[in-house]
Amino acid sequence: MSHQYGIVIDSGSSGSRVHVYRWPAPAAQNTAATAAQQAAVRHAPPAVSQDPGWTMKISPGVASFASRPRAVWKLHYRQLVRFAEAIVPAAQLATTPVYILSTGGMRLLPARQRQAILAETCRAVQRHSRLLVASCAEHVQTIDGAAEGVYGWVALNQLLGVFARGAGAPETARSVGFLDMGGASAQVAFEPGAAARRRHADALATVTLRLVDGHAQQWRVFVQTWLGFGANEGRRRHLQQLVSLAAAAAGGAPPAVVPDPCMPKGSVFQLQPDGAPEHTVEGTGDYAQCARAVYPLLMKHVPCAAQPCLFNGVHGPRMDFAAARFVGVAEYWYTAHDVLHSGGEYTAAGFVAKTRAFCESPWATVLDNQRRGVYGDVSAAQLQAACFKAAWVASVLHEGLGLPRLGGLRGIDGAGIDGAGIDGAGIDGAGIDGAGINGAGIDEAGFEGDGIDGAGSDGAGSEGEDSLRDGSAPRDENGLRDENGSEGEDGLRDDAAPGLPRHVPFMSANAIDGIEISWTLGKMLLVAAAQIEPADDAVVGVVPSTMALRALSDSDDDSDDDPAAVSVPGLVHVALAAAVVYFVYRVLRKALASQRRRLGGADAAVPRALRGALAHARGSLPRFCGPPLGRALDFFERRRHDGACSDLEEGRGGRAVSPRATVLRTRSTASFGDALPGGLRGGEFMSKPFANPKSAGFVGAPHGPRDVPLKLLSSGSVGRLGL
């Protein structure tokens, strides 16, 4: 069977990972052995797959090349591209598209540095590789978190078989929600229930897929991203908060050692924020204090325009954990699995018990466990951050997104469990300990009856500790398996009590049937679906919500948001304009000086149109053109002012327009070129008396940094946080 290939490079905050995918060519889609198999193929999206070993990751993140973009190909992307080229058949390299899409780390860079890296990357790939890059804007870009979230939702539900339901999505079909947390940002994407879809229609994006038979399938999805709320950025803000609070408590400078309850007891590291003195941070290993310290980072105090309110001022449909299911990837999986050995099915009690035990362990014990291989290849630096990351994940899930702390259990009245949950994270410890939870029939390993194998599930057909099982049990309507063959409303095992099915609203996972759950798969599925001959007028892709479209105030490229960002073609025009202005300034200055001498000291009038043109250019050209244009305008203004004074003093002025008008006046004691308070020049103050909110943070600092409000689904948009 002939295949088509596609490559996606995910350039995240901590590193870049290349994924190679393939799918049957359209002409080979109808070669199934039986009519039933052929119908199954035609009534599903393209079968995009990935063989084992078709992925590779390198570090550090591409954002580390901000100060040296010309090195990004040689030191970073070249090895990823060469790895992918070795997999794709040589005869198909020229028709294999490659997408180099950067995420959280690049979103945090200033637009000028970001664009320099993207431009150099595209130029280098087009020059040094045979892979298809039809358009730099499409193939090499920084995607926003909302795009990342919706691609992840597509990937997850494709792997679970949710889309393989024939043309059109039936009302009874239920998809699985997607949660993603990287180093810099966090995303959520889910399909609300029917009633919520009607109430929040303007907040939902539309995802359109195309099945192999040519018919389109549409889904309404709520997607939201929080830039700065990823695990690494969250910890950075946490440490910054610790230093600030310690300094406030000390009445000035922070103490020599700053205590951190979110690090194992006795661990120490040196923190040196940009442009700040170095601080020694020492772990105190106090989980209750850690949970209290983490909570304010959610910014729950920021008001929402309407209810329900998630966190950091984000309004959206309520996440119905009682009826829907959600799968978390990336940090939701790594933190739980690599350190706590509790990936898979999530229970608040079990997760918190293991987090508390790790956080409050002596650092020497943690290092001894590392040497014995308890944490796999997790480094010491990663272990120092693991306590915070686990507490952060729990806080985002419960306080941020509203996951009930008793999410995995029904029929328990909550006696002895404190659901309020910041101190002790919802558990008062009375009779509930880590060992008792694992021994009480609550298996943390994974959706045992639902085909999801988290960490160590013993069911038949297990494919590995991080995969969703690929056994022969029937699937329920969500594509999740029930190994007992029961296909009730939830497709869940009846193991809690007779007639009392157990619903597991959240789990973490890394792969399904051996294929990693990555948003890159969702991107490639949309690319593959767009190549199918259509049977209708629908367009494959993602349409932002009405609310997001109203919020967009500029194009997808936010380079215009950065006052310092100037395009290369724009620089050419600016240089020419500056040269013309300078030439006119020098010629007129010489001519006016000569004419003044001939006329006995009086200046000829400078044409008003010329002054207006220069003033307009000064207001519209980039800021670095301001000083020379300002000097030219000041010169013309002084000449005009001197001429007017000379006319009045020598009796050449016209009659007063009214009896009260002043006829005689002398030279002003203040020049338009003199410095004004706050660093403003006269021309700036006279022509711009008010601060421009797009380019100025406050009056008196017109060239200072500014905050840009977060925006939904504008490709390449960048949110900036105050913390």
N, C-alpha and C positions, 0 to 999 in steps of 0.2 A: 504494500500500500504506500502510495506517495504521500509525503507530508510537507507541510509548510512550517517554517520556523520563525520565531520571534525572540528578541532579547530585551530584557528590562534591567537596568542598573539602578538599584535603590541606593541613593547617596544620603545616608542618614547622618545624625549628629555625631555618632561614635565611629562610623566607618561606612564603607560602600560594599554592597553585595550584588553580584551579577546573577541573574536567573535566565536560564535558557529553556524555552518552551517549544512544543511542537503540537500540531493538530492535523487531522486528515485533510488533504486538499479537497476542495469542493467536488471535484470530479470523482473522488474516491469515497464519498460519503455514502453511496448507495450500493456498496459491495458487501453488506452484511449477509450472513449465510441464510437466514430465514426471514420470512415476511415480518414476523413479530420483532425480530432484532432490527430489521430495517426500519420499521415504524418507530421503535424506541430511539434509534439514531436520529431520524428526521424530526421527531417531536421534542428535541432537546437542543440546547446551544452546542456549538462546536466542542468537541471533546479535547480541550487543551490539557496537555499532560506534561509531566517533567520526570525524566529518568533520574534514578539515584546518582548523585555526584555531579549533577548539572547546575551546581551553585557554588559560589566561592566568595569569601568575604575577606576584605583587607581593612586595616586601620592605619592612621586615624581618619576622622571625617574629612570630607572635602573642604569644609569651611576653614580648615587649618591652612589652606593655601590662599587665604584672603590677601596676604601681603606679597605673595609670589605666584600669581595665577599662571605664569608661563611654565611653571614646573608641574602643573597639574596632570598633564598627559604622561610625561616621562616617569614621574614618581608615583602616580596613582592609577589613572584609568588605563594605561597601556596594558598592564598585566591582566586586568579584567577583560578587556576587549580581546586580547590574544587567547585567553582561556575560552571565551565563547566561540571565537573563530575556529578553534580546534575541534569543536563539537559539531558545528553546522557543516554539512557537506560542501565542499569547495565550489561545486557548480551552482549552489544556491546562495552563496554569500551576498551577491549583488542584489538579490531580491528579499533578503532577510532584514526586516527593520530592526533598528536598535533604538531604544528610548532610554535616555540618561536623565532620570528624574530625581531631583534633590528635594529634601523634606526639611524637617525641623531645624537642623543646624544652620542651613543656608538661609532660612527665613529670618534668622536673628541677625544676619549681616546687613550692613548698610547697602542700599540698592546698587551703588556704584561698584562696590567690591563684588557683590553677587553677580552683576552683569558681566564684569570682567572675567570671572571664572567660567561662566556659561559660554561666553563668546570664545574664549580660548579653547574650551573643551570641544565645542562644535567644530571649530576650525581644525583642530588636531585630528579629530575622528574622521572628518571628511578627507583630510590629506593623507592619513596614515592607515586607513582601514577601507576595506571593500564593502563593508556593511552599508545598508541603505539608510541614509539620513536625508529625507526629501526636503525637510524644512527645519532650520535650527529652532525656530519658535515652537514647533510642535514636538520635535524629538529631543531637544536639550532644554530643559526648563526647570524652574522651581515650582512645584505644585503646592497648593495650600493644603492645610490639614483636612478641610472638608472633602477635597478630592481624594486624599489618601484614605479617609474614612469610608467613603462610598465605594472605592475600589476594593477595600478590604471586605465590605459587606457582600459585594458581588462574588469575591473569591470564596468566602466561607460558604455561601449558599450554593454555589456551583459544586463545591466539593461534597456537600451534603445531598446533592441531587434535588434540591428544591425547585430548580428551574425546569426540570425534565417532566413537565406536566401537560404538554401539548400547547397549542396556540392560545395565548391569552392566559392570564393568571386567575383561576377561580377564586371566588370570594372566600371559600373555605381554606384556601392554601395559607399556611403560616410559615413565614421565613424565620430565621434565627438571627438575633441581634448580634452586632459585632462591636467589641471594645478593643481598643488598641492604645498602648502607652509606650512611647519611645523615650529617648533621652530628653528631648526638648518639648514635645507636645503630646497631648492625649486626644483621642478621637472616640466618638460613639456614633453608630449608625444602626438604625432599626426601623422596621415597618410598624407603625402604631396600629392598634385595633381599628375596626371599621368606624366606630363612633369618634375616636380620636382623629382619624383621618379626615372626617368631615369638619370637626371643630378647628383643626389646625391645618387646613388645606393650603393656606398661603405660606406655611413654614416647611412644606415638604418638597423635596427634590423629586424629579421624575427620572427613573432609570429605565431605559429602553434597550432590550436585547433582541436579537433575531435568532430564531431557531433555524435548524438546517433546512427545514421545508420552506423557509422564506417568510414565515409569519412572525410578526413582532410580539413581544411580551413586555408589558409595562408594570412597573412597581412604584409606589409612592413611599419615599424613605425620608425620615428625619435624620439629618447628619449635622454634627456639631464638632468643632475642634477648639481646643484650649492651648494656644501657644504659650509656652512658659510653664506648663503644668505637667510636663514629662518628668520622669524620675530624676534625671540629672539636674534639670533646671529647678525642680522642686527642692532638691537638696541644696543647691546653690542659694536659693532664697532662704532656706532654713538656716544655713550657716550664717548668712548675712544678718538674719534676724537675731541669732544668738549673740553675735558680736555687738550689734546695736543695743540689745537689752543689757548685756554685761557692761557696756560703756555707760549707759544711763544709770544703772545701779551703782556704778563706781563714781558717778558724778563727773565724768569726763572721758578719759581714755579707758579702754577696756583693760581688765586685769591681764597679767602675764599668761595665765592659763584660762581658757574659756571652756566651761563644762558643756558636754553634749550628751543628753540622755538617750539619743538615738544612735549611739555607738556602743559596742561591747565594752564592758567594764575594764578600764585600764589601757585601752587602745589610744594611741596618740598620733596625730599628724599635724603638719604645718600648713596653715591656710594663709594664702597671700592673695587677696582680691586685687583686681587691676588697679594700680595706682595707689594702693593702700599698704600700710605696714603689715608685716607678717604676724600671724597670731598662732599660738599653740592651742589646739583643740584636743581635749581629753575626754574620752567616753566615760560616762557614769553608769550606763546600762540600766536605765529605769524606764521600763516600757510605759507605765502609766503617765509619767511626765512627758515621754516622747509623744504619746498620742495627743496629749494636751497641747504640746508645742506645734504639732503638725496641723491641727485643726484650723488655726487662723490662716494658713497658707491657701486654703480653699477659697478665701474671699467671699464667704457666705454672707457677709454684711452688705455686699454690693446689691442694691435693689434691682429687681427685674421689672420690666414693663408690665408684665402680667404673671399670673400663676398658671401652672406650676413653675417653680423657680428651681433650677438646678444649682449651679454655683458660679461665682464670678459674674453675676448679673445676667446669666443666660436663661432665657425662657424657652420652654419646649414642651412637647407632650409628655405626660407622665409615663415612666417606664414601668409597664405592668409586669412586675416580676412574678406575680401570682399565676399568670397565664402564659407568659412568654418565656423563652429561653435565650440566654446570652452566652457567648463564648469570648473569652479574653485572650489576647495573644501578646507577644513580645514581653514587656516587663511583668504583665499579669502571670505569664508562664515562667519566665526565667527566675524571678524572685521566689516564687513558690516551689518550683521544682529543683533548681540547682542548689539552693541553700537549705530550705525547709523540708524538702522531700515530700511536698504535699500538693503537687500539681494535679490537675484533673478536677474532679468534683469538689466544689468549694463549700465548706461550712464555716461560719464565722467562729464558732467555738474552737474547732480544731486549728484553724489558721492562726487565731490569736494566741492559743496556747503554745504553739510551736514558735511563733514570733517572740513571745515573752521569754521563752526558754533560751532562744538564741541571743536576744538582746542582753539578757542579764547574765550570760555566761562570761567568765573571766576571759580576757583576750588571749592569755596563754593557752587556755583550753581550746579556743577556736583555732589558734595556730597549730596546735598539736593535731586536731582533727583534720586540718588541711594537709598536714604532712602525711597523714594516714590515708589520704584520698577520699575522705568523707564527702567533700564538696566538689569532687571531680577536678576540673582545671580552673576553678574560680581562684582569682588572685587575692592576695592579702588586701589590696586596695578595694577590690570589689566586696570583700567580706566586711570591711569597715563601713561601707555604704549600705549593706544588705538590711540592717535593722531599720534604718530610715525608709528604705524602699518598701519593705514589707508594711510598715506602719502607714506609709503614704498610699499604697495600694488599697489597704483596708479603709482608710479615710475617704478616698475617692469613691470607692464602691458604696459605702454605707452612708456617710454624711453628704457626699457629693451627689451621687446618682440615686440614692434612696433604696438600695438593696436591703431588705429586712435582715436583721441579724439572725433570725431563725429561718432563713430562706430555704434550707433543705429539709425541714421537718414539718410534718402536719400531725395534729393530734396532741401536741405538747402545749400546755397552757402557759409556759414561760415561768413557772414557779422557780424561784432561786436564780433567775437570770435577769440581770438588769439591762433593759433594752435601751436605756438612755445613751449609753455607750461611749463617752469620750474617755473617762478614766476607767481603765480596765477594759475598754473597748466592748462594753456590753456584757461583761461577765464578772460576777462578784466573787468568783472563786469558791463559793460554798458548795463543796461536794463535786465540783467539776474540775478535773485536771486533765492534762494532756494525755496521760495514759488511759484514763477512764473513757475519754472520748473515742479513741481508736478501738477500745475494747468493747464498746457498747453497741456494736453493730452498725456504726456509722462509718462506712468505708470511704476514706478520702481519695481513693485512687482514681476514681472517675465515674462517669455516668454508667455504672455497670450494666444496667439494663437497657441503655440507650445507644449502644454502639460506640461510646467514646471511652477510649482507654487512656487514662491519665498517667499514673505512675505506678505500675506494678499490678494492674488488674489481672486476675487469674482466669478470665474467661477464655473460652476457645476462640481461636482466630486472632489472638492479640498480635499486633504487628510491631510492638515496640513501646517503650515507656512514654513516648511523646506523641503517639498516633491515636487517631480514632479507629476503632476496630473495624476490621474488614471481614468479620465472620459471616456465616450463612444465615443468621437470624433475619426474620422479616423486618422491614423498616416501617416506622409509623409515618404519619403524614408530613412530619418534619424531616424525613430522611434519616431519623435516628432509630437504631435497632432496638427491638425488645427480644432479648434472648429466650424468653419463655414463650414466644410466639403470640403473646397478648398484644392486641392492637386497640386498646381502649382509647378514650378521649386524649390522653396524654401519651399513650404508648409506653407507660411506665410500669415498672415492676411493682407488684403488690406484696412488698416485703416488710412494710412498716407495721401493718396490722390488717386483719381481714376487712376488705372493703375500704381501706384507707390508703390509696396510692400515694407514693412519695414523689413530690415534684422538686426537681433540682433546678433552680432558676439561673445559676451561674456556674461556669466551670472555666478552667484555663486549659489551653491545649497549644500544641506547636505544629501538629500535622494531622492530616486525614488521609488514611490509606497510603501513607508514605510520602504524600505531597505536602510541603510546608504551607501553612495558612499565611500567605503573604499578599498584601495589596497588589503586588506586581502581577499576580495571576489574574486579578480582576481587570487590571489595565489591559493585559494581553487578550483576555476573553472578549472585551469590547472591540479590540482591534480585529480579532478573528471573525466576530459576528458581523462586523461592518463589511466584510468581504463577500458575504453571502448574497446571492441574487435575491432582491426583495420581492415579496408577493403583495406588498401594500406600500403606503406612502410614508410610513413611520421612519424616523431617522434614528439610527443607533447612537447611543451616547447618554450623557447625563445633562439634564436641564436643571439649573438652579431653581430654588424655590422663588415664589413671587416676592417674599419678604427679602430674600437675598438680592434679587435683582433691584429692588427699590433701594437697598442699602449701598449698591455699587455707585460710586461717584466718578469713577474713571475706568480706563481700559484694564485689561488683564495684566498688563505690564505696569508695575507700580514705580518704575524708575522716576516718574515725575513727582512722586511723593517725597523724594529725597532732594532737599534744596541743593545739595552738592552734585547731584547726578546730572550729567549732560551727555547726550548721544554724540557719537563720532561725527555724523553729518552736521549736527548742530554746532559742533566746535568749529567746523570750517566756516560756516556762516558767521559765527561770532567773531572769528579772527578777521574775516574780511570787513565786517562792520566796524570792528575796533580800529582797523587800519584806516578806513575811510574817515571815521570820526577824528582820529588823531591828525590826519592830513588836513582836514577842513579846519581843525582847531589851530594848527600851526600857521596855515596860510592866512586865515582870517585875523589871527593875532598880529601877524606882521603887517597885513594890509591896513588894519584898523589903527595900529600904532603910527604907520606912515601917514594915514589920512588925518589923524589927530594933530600931528605936527604941522601939516599943511593948513589946517583950519584953525590954528591957534589954540589947540588944546581940546576942542570939543570932538567927541566921537560921533561917527555916523551911526545911525540906528541899525541895530542888528535885526535882520528880518525875523518877524514873529514866527513865520512858518518853520524857519530853521530851528529856532529855540524850541518850538513845540515838537518837532521831529526828534531832537536830541532828548527831550524830557520823556517822550514816549519810548524811545529806545532804552533809556536808562531804566524805565519801569518794567520792560518786558524781557530784556536780556538777562543772562545769569548774573549772579551777584558780583563775581569778580570783575565784570565790566563797569560796575558802579563808580569806583574811584576816578578813572579817567573821564568818564562822561560827567561826573559830578564837578570835576575841576573845570571842564569846558563850560558847563552851565553857570558855574560861579563866575568865571571870567566874563561871560557875556552879560551876566546880571550886574556885575560891578561896572562894566563899560556903560550899560544902559543907565545905571544909577548915577554914575559920574556925569554922563551927558545931560541928564535931566537937571542935576544940581547946577551944572555950568550954565544951562539955558536960563534957569531961574535967576541965578546971581547976576547974569549979564543982560537981563531984561528981554530975553528972546522967548520966554514962555508965553503961552496963550492966556486969555482971560479966565478968571475963576468961573467955574460953572454955577456957583451960588455965592451969595454974600458971605456965608460962613466958611467958605472954602479957604484953606491956607494957601497963600501965594508964595511966600518966601519960606524956604526951609534949608537946612544945612545937611551936610553929609551925615549919614547914620553912623553912630559910634560902634555899631556891631556889624561885622561883615558876615555875609552868608557862608563864608568859608571858615569862620571861627568855630572852634569845638564847642559843643553843647553838652550839658550834663548827660550822663549815661552812655557816652560814646557816640551819640548821634551827630551826624553832620547836618548843617543847616538845610541843604537840599532834601535830605531824607526826612527831616522833621516837617518841613513845609509841605512836601508832596505826599507824605505818608504819616499823618498825625495819629493814626490808630494802628495797633499791631495787627498784622495779618495772621489769622489763626492757623492758616495752612503752613506758614513758614516761620512763625514766631511763637515762642512759649508764653511770653508776657511782654508788656511794654517796657522798653529800656534794655531788652536783650533780643533785638530783632533777628540776630543770626544764631541764636542758641538752639539747642535741641528741642524737639517737640514730641508729644505723644500722638500716635496715630490710632484711632479706634479700630478694634478688631472688626473684620468684615468676613461675611460668609461667601464661600465658593467663588472668590475672584482669583483666578489662577495666578500664583506668584505673589499674592498679597501678603504683607508682613504685619503682624501685631507687635506692639511694643508695650512692655509692662513697666509699671512704676517701681516695682521691687527688683 
